[in-house]
Structures are given as structure tokens and as C-alpha cells.
Amino acid sequence: MTVATTAPAARVAHDGPRSRFGDLLAAEWLKMWSLRSTPWMYAITALAVIGFNAGTAYDQYKYWYQYDEHGRESFIANGSPLMDAFTGNAAMVLVLALAAIGAVSITGEYGSGLIRTTFTAVPARRQVMAAKALVLAAVTTVFGALVALASFASTQAILSARDASVSLDHPGAVRVVVASALLAPVAALAGLAIGSVIRHTGGSVVGCVVVLLLLPMVLSDRRHLTAVLQHTLPFSAWQRLSVSGFQQAPELYPWTAGGAWAVYALWALAACAVAVVAADRRDQ
């Protein structure tokens, strides 16, 4: 009799935590898409990023006649089509928008008081924040991949009218697309971490701008210390990964593509850790 009643109890205890975390994932998914502004934010960001890239490619198409014969012949050899596939301006828009989305995903809950209800229902704050980070990372990774592929396809379609396009098997093309796609979840998770610490929407967005966009511009690559600091930032990592060997100018303190990928990974992991610890350590 004792064995018959003990075995099912042990099985329920084993299955409970896994199903509960699944419930947290489902809850975070519903919270994300229950806001009517969420699809609009992603749609507007996608249109802006793709529009910047397509506009740059169209300028190349429109003013193609200004290139001499040597310039036209070296256009592909110099990697110019990859520069148009995902431009620096488009990357800045992507970083700003996705970081804001990540920050608002948590500051909005603090502002509305929903986070108190969530933590009351689920006292395990770390699990809540881990679920939020996982859902945010998954959605923004898919979003980044779609935007990067759409940008590459649209820009190369425009350039193909001048026989100046490249395909994905062109050296460096896949790296540019993947680096641009992964910039989205890295920025979103960084925004989530900053929002978890500041807990105010306006201050968090300003913090995202300063950390993710202003610092790479302020830090110079002409001194060793500032160059090393610059190389630790995700936008600088994207710049390193999006430049082909033909485009890369000599640097005083060069760094490798592997180092840039490591910056992506470390920022994502560190951002998740900060978001989880901030919720667990501080009162709402």
C-alpha cells in the first residue's frame, strides 16, 4: 500500500518543474503578443532596416554610370555588394529598436505593476526572468534572420540589374547575414538587462543608446586600451564581422572574427545573467 501511493507522488514531483517552466514560457509568449504594439514595433523596425539597405543599393544602381570601367570591375571584388546588403545605418536602427523592445519588455511590467502579480504567483523570480529572456531571444533571433535575409535578397536583386550582385555562396556573404541576424537578439537581451537594472523605460532606453551606440563611437581604436574596450562592444563586433577581407583597412590593433563572435556570445550570456540576478536580488 505504501509503495503504491509513494511512486505516483515521486513521479509528479519529477514532472512538475519541467511543466511549470513550460508554463512560464507560454505565459511570457502570451504577454509579449498580447500587446498590440508588439507586432507594429517589429514591423516598423523591419521596414526601416530593409528600407535603409535597399535605399543604399538603389543609389548604387541609380548612379552606376558615375563609375569608370575599373570601378565597375572592382565593385564586386572589393566586397561592395556586401556593404550594401546590411549598412551601418541599418545596423544602428536595428540595435536601437531591438534594445528598446528588450528594455520595454521588462520596464513595462514594472511600470504597470504586472511584475508584482507575476512574482506573487511565481515566487521563483529567476525562472520567470529566464523564461522571459529565452522567449525574447527566440523571437528576436527569428526576426533578425528574416530581416537579414530580406535585406540581402532585396539589395542583391536591385544590384543584379547592373550585374553587380553576389549570391550567398560569395566569400563572406553568409558571415554578413548571420552577424546581422544575431545582432538583433544580442541587442534585445542587452536591453532586457539594462531595463532590469534601471527599471524605468526612459532611463533604460537612454542607457541602451549610450552603451550600445555611443560608446563604440566615442572609444578610439588608435590607443590600445580604448581599442580593446571598443572591441568588447556588440556593435563593434558586428562591424568587424560585416567587413570582408577586401574592405578591411589596416588597423593599429586588429582583432579576429572569432573574437567578434565571442563578444556576441558573452554579451548574450552576461545580459541573461544580469537580468536574472537583478530580479532575484532587488525588490520589485
N, C-alpha and C positions, 0 to 999 in steps of 0.2 A: 504493500500500500504506500509505504514511504517512497519507494523508488518510482512508482507510477506518478506521484504528484511532484516529485523533485525534478525529473527530467524535462517536462514541458516548461517549468519555470526557468530552468537554465537556458533553454532554447530561446525563450522570449527575451531574456536578458542579453543574449548574444546578438539577436537580430535588432533590438531596439535602437542602439546608437546609429547603426547604418541607415535605417529607415528614417530616423529623426534628421540626420544630416541631409538626406534626400528631400525631406520636407522643407528644410531651410533653403535648399537650392530652389525648390519650387516657389517658395514664398518670395525669395529675392527676385526671381524671374517675374512673378506677378507684380511685385512692387515697381519694378523697372518699367514694365509696359503698361501699367495702369495709369501712368501719367500721359496725358495726351500730347504733351510737349516732347516726349522722348522720340517718337518717330520723326517729328519735324526737325528736331535738333540733328539727328543723324542724316536726314535727307538734305537739309540745307548745307551741312558740312560736306557731304559727298558732292553736291553740285558745285560748291565753291572750290573744292580741291581739284576736281576734274576740270572745271572751267578754267582755273589758272593754268593747268598743264596744257589743255587743248588750245587755249589762247596763245601760249608761247609757241606751240607747234605751228599754229596758223600764221603767226608773224614770220616764222621761218619760211613757210610756204609762200606768203604774200610777197616777201622781199627777197625771194630766191634769186631774182635777176641781178641783185647787187653783188652776188658772189662772183668772183672770177673763176676761171676753169680750175685753177689749183684749189681754190676754196671749196668748190663743189666736190672735187675728187677727195679731198681730205675730210669732208664733213663727217662721213661715217667712220673713217679711220681714227679720227680724233675723239670718237665717242659722243659727238654732239646729239645724236638721237636719244641717247640715254639721259642726257641732261634735260631734254625736253620731256621725257617720259614722266619725270617727277621732279619739279623745280623746287628751289629753295623756298620761294614764296608759298607754294602749295604745302610744303612740309611745315612751315610756320603756322599756317592756318590749321592744319591737322593737329599739331601739338596743342595749340591754344584751345581749340574746340574740344578735343578729347580730354584734355586735362580739366577743363571746366565741367564736362559731363561727369568725370570721375569725382570731382570735388562736390558737385551738387548732389550726387547720389547719396552722400552721407550728410552734408550740411543741411540739405532739405529736410531730412528726418529729424535732425537736432532742432531746426527752426520750428517745425510743426509739432514737435513733441512725440512723433511716432516712434522715435527710438526708445523712449521710456516704456511705451507699451510693448515694444519688441523685447526689450531686456527683462521686463516683468514676466512675459510669457515664456521666454527662453533665457534663464539666468546665465547660461554658458555664452558669454559675450564673444569669446574667441571663435567659437563655432559660427556665430552669426556673422562676424566680420570676415571669416574665412569663406563662408558661402557667398557673401556679397562680392568679395574680391574675385572668386572663381567665376561667378556669373558675369561680372563686368569684364574680366579678361577674355572669356569665351566670346561674348558678344562683340567686343571691340576688335578681337583678332579676325573674326569673320568679316566685320565691317572694313577693317584695314585691307584685308585680302581683296575684297570686292572693289574697293576704291583704287587700289594699286593696279589691279588687273585692268579695270576700266580705263584708268589713265594711260596705261601702256598701250592698250588697244586703240584708243581714240587718237592719241598723239601719233602713233605709227601709221594709222590709217590716213591721217592728214599728210604726213610726210611722204607716204607712198606715192602721192600724186606727183612728187618731184623725184621719185626714185631715190629717196634719201632715208628710207625707213630700215629698221632692223627687226629681226624676229627674236623670240625668247631664247633661241639657241646661240644668239650672238654673245661673244665673251663679255661677261659682266652683267648681262641683262637680267638673269634670274636673281642675282645678288641685289640689284637695284630694286626689283619688285618686292622681294622678300624683306629687305631692310625697310622699305617704305611701308609695307603692310604691318610689320611688327612695331613700327614707331607708334601706331595707334594704341595698342594695349599698354605699352610702356608708359606713354603719356597719361593714359586713363588711370593706371594704377598709381602713378606718381601724384596725380590729382586727388585720388582717394586718400592717399597717405597724408598729403598736406591738409585736406579737408578734415581728416580725423584728428589732426593736431590742433588746427586753428578753430574749427567748428563754427565758422561764420562764412557765409557764401562770398561776400565781397572781399574779405581779407584772404580767403583761400584762393580766389581767382587771381588776386594781385600776387600772392605768393607763388602761384604756378607760373605767372608771367616772368617774375624775377628769376626764379630758379631754372626754369626750362628754356627761356628765350633770351633774357637779358644777360645772364651770366656767360653764355657762350660768346656773346658779342663783346663783353667787357674784358674777359680774360684774353690776354695776348699770347700768341704762340711764338713770340720772339725771346721769351725768357723761359728757362727750364721749369721753374716752379709753376708759373701760370699756364705753361703749355701742358704740364702734367694734370693740373686741375681742369683745364679745358677738355682734356681727353677723357675725363671721368663723367662727362655730361652726355645725356642721350642724344641731344640734337647734334653735338659734335661727332658722336658715333655714327649717326645717320649720314652726315656729310662725308665722313671717311668711307663708308660703305657704298655710297652712291656715286663716287668718283672712280672712273676707270683708270687703268694704268696710263692710258694715253693723255688723260686730262690732268693727272696729278702733277702739280708743280713741286719742285724741290722744297723740302721742309727742313728747318733747323733741328727740329725734334720729331722725326717721323714716328709713326706707330702703325701697327699691323691691323689687318682686317679682323684677325682673330681677337685682338684686344678690343676692337669695337663691338664685336658680338658679345664678348664677356661683359662689357658695360651694359648692354641691353639686358642680359640675364641678371646681373647683380642689381640693377635698378628695379627690375620687376620683383625679385625676391625681397629686396630691402623694403620696397614700398608695401608689400603684403605684410611683412613683419611689423612695420611701423603702425599700419592700420589696425592690426590685431592687438598689439601691445597697448596702443593708445586707448582703445576701447576698454581693455581689461584693467588698465592702471588708473584711469581717470573716471570720476563720476560724471554721469550724463547731465 
